[in-house]
């Protein structure tokens, strides 16, 4: 594995169920993550995915690729275009740095309106 | 601008005073790390990593924050300082909240049975920012999460507290824009109380708007060197002469460049719509809407023809009708 290597993309359909299930599994009861009307009153066209779910999906993307022995050390993400129901997010990753058994991957999750998430993940991959 | 910045400065100083103060003190996780919550999380995320099941299971590291969440219960650990800060933002109209950044470091894995405690500090409060959602302030907190008293992870979290920008009120405006039957002209969709912005008419451009009122698109021409110019300006960029007359545009042009506006929505503008930089046959360029063709069929080089469109009883604007072949 070398800097510049690309991870295979992971396509995630953004269903209403995923948004609500992710919010509740992360104990996030903010109404914008499950109730469309309050979401609209706050300027959003519909409910949108919470950051904890995005974080979980980014972690999953990395460990799916590196396997169950890989240990997440750091996940840093920034949200951009929201994930609304009916959209699809495609996660892609590029190895940024390999330092011994520590691998840093740059992750981008793009949806139909732009980049939902950009971030870096550091993962320990035992040799 | 009418003293408003001073108000922001004073308000921002009050917000800044909260930096460094605790946001949560000796918080205790509602539940110890436990298998059911791990399973619910993995089901939601579609995560089948075997490390998260079985007798030696660890919790998905990205669940770090979930163990600190209050859910529907009160947050006894939240400090008065943090409540005050959020209260100040609420009262000033920045009542909506969205998370923007999350940085987590995992120092040791969490396992079922681990008792969670946490402390949080207000790391920073930004100055007032303009965002797509509306104007607001970014508030960054940093939380140390402990398991059995031992530091297990750190969690830096940034939220935007904002005053929501206005959106179209009619839910019909939010139909799938890709559906051709929803590609109506903006003028058909405006709410009656909302009007398109008025042009700013001044001494230097009054002649242009008088022309528009007569359904003439007038281009300035320098009487010194003959150079055409648009938009209207007091002097000639080529020779500096202040003398000018006008020529009426023939109305023929092509799309020199364009953008499609999806976001943010403005009153009376129903996105998506195409904004074109039109090169007139006379050689000058003008920015206007491209109408009569779906927003996603506008192309560079597309021939367009001038037309004057009435948007309300007062407002007529030059727009460009796409000429498709």
Interface residues (C-beta under 8 A of the other chain):
Chain A: X12 X18 X21 X22 X24 X25 X26 X27 X28 X29 X30 X32 X40 X41 X42 X43 X44 X45 X46 X50 X51 X52 X53 X55 X56 X57 X58 X59 X60 X63 X64 X68 X69 X71 X72 X73 X74 X75 X76 X77 X78 X79 X113
Chain B: X30 X37 X40 X41 X43 X44 X45 X46 X47 X49 X50 X51 X60 X61 X62 X63 X65 X66 X69 X70 X71 X72 X96 X97 X98 X99 X100 X101 X102 X103 X104 X105 X106 X109 X133 X134 X164 X165 X166 X167 X171 X174 X262 X263
